[in-house]
Amino acid sequence: MTAFVLVPGAFTGGHVWERTAERLSAAGADVHAVSLTGLGGPRVAGAAGGPVDLETHIADVLAVIDAVGGAGGGTAGGEEIVLVGHDYGIHPALGAADRRADRVSRIVHLDAGMPRDGVPALAAVPDQALRERLAEQAGGGAAGERSGGGAAGELPPPVLEEWQRWGSTEGVSDVALDRLTALAAPQPLGTLFQPLRLSGAVAAVPTTGVLCTANGVSIEMLQMVVGFGDPALRALTGPGVTFFELPTGHWPMLSCPAELAEVLLRAAAGEGHRLKPADAAEPPAHLRPFVLDVPERPRERTGNLDLYLPDAEGPWPAVVFVHGGPVPAGARPTPRDWPGFVGYARYAAGQGVVAVTLDHRLHDMGDYERSAADVRAAVERVRADPRVDADRVALWFFSGGGLLTADWLGAPPAWLRCLAASYPVIAPLPNWGLSGSRFRPADAVAGAGALPVVLTRVGREMPEIAATVEEFLAAAEDCGAKTEVIDVPNGHHGFDTVDATDEARDAVRQAMRSVLAHLTA
């Protein structure tokens, strides 16, 4: 028999699992929904007094594991314990599993991150503005590091309209959202400030990630990130790691309890999708060849910029190609050396314009501010080059770089003759924590005026990204923005290196023709 220990996320108690627990029980499982101290549960007997912190919640989970397994170790009746942590709940779940690794058969990260030793749960708060404010309250995190946590105080629970700051509520009924709000409890700040301490024992426990796609993450997206070669993500490709997707928001126990129960049962059985390691026989999408066969051209490398120059006399118009991300800081090669960007630059230079590729510092979701500054500085350096016609420049953004278009759409300078975006993420995804930021192209496009926008849309885009494109196009239509859409019906995200088809090649050529036509008009 399988025993499921269900650990809730921030502000919530064991009540959120009721409908999922019913279905797991009906399937013959033993189910234990944890109510954490201060969030609906009493302090565990024998636990230290004082402010509630992460260690308090780890003790809560340990108490349930020990009750299921018995004081002597193992599990009663041969039960296998599957420990499920949702949202914040993955932190006490991992802390407990690290101390009972011999009793836990699998850990399920339910729309939750990958906590690391020494890092507090504060780092996983999705809303960046709130995270920064709380970090200041905690002394920038340093005080918590030195003392080991124990901060007093509470974070008030969200009101009805604020749950979106913590994750997508897609699929949750109004009745369920009202109940979630009514039963929500303040989150003790010590649970967010105290660093998680792991011995490393938990690394041997098999894991499953359940990704809620409406909250902004999917298996395809995760595979793409793993392909960048970040050593910190290598563990996700291990033989004991599996993944599932649910097409819903951040609270699947409320929006689709039956489907969640089925996934948890399959996870307990070791089922699920497995990711390919970055060093697999097939290269990752970003390192595959460019779809067009273009002649090699020399480049000039200065700092974070590469310039590809035409053969004729200048000055020439320029196209600046802006990569997406986030791309791990240690990823090699860096984006300007990826075959796709080298191919675009060679192709553009062969058409008689200066082509520019650059590396900017979009390494994390919190890096959009500095990435925007990097791009702006790079553009000014390009315009200052005497070989460039400073009054004729185009910017071409890709993938996650799409959010960086907002600054240029909102107040386009006279010298910006065209803005292009290929398979862009063009609105912040729900779990990116950027809802209150300026990086919202759908809002900014109202200021685009007569700026031509060339957007390449792929038909087989990840649904969570496709929704952002449609949001942007609807906003562009409403304000009468000058937008050209180039459709690639059978194209995937990154089609210019992924899809070696005539359709893909034609789309790249058409986009380049359009951009260059605006540059030379």
Secondary structure, DSSP 8 states (H G I E B T S, - for coil): -EEEEEE--TT--GGGGHHHHHHHHHTT-EEEE---BTTTB---TT---SS-BHHHHHHHHHHHHHHHH-TTSS-GGG-EEEEEEEGGGHHHHHHHHHHSTTTEEEEEEES-----TT-BGGGG-S-HHHHHHHHHHTTTTHHHHHHT-----EE----GGGGGGGS--TT--HHHHHHHHHH---EEHHHHHSB----SGGGGS-EEEEEEGGGT--HHHHHHHHTTT-GGGGGGGSTTEEEEEESS-S-HHHH-HHHHHHHHHHHHTT-SB----TTSSS--GGGS--SS-------EEETTEEEE--SS-S-EEEEEEE--S---TT-SS-GGGSHHHHHHHHHHHHTTSEEEEE-----SGGGHHHHHHHHHHHHHHHHHSTTEEEEEEEEEEEGGGGGGHHHHHHS--TTEEEEEEES---S--GGGS-TTSS--HHHHGGG-TT--EEEEEEEE--HHHHHHHHHHHHHHHHHT--EEEEEEEEEETTHHHH--SHHHHHHHHHHHHHHHHHHH-
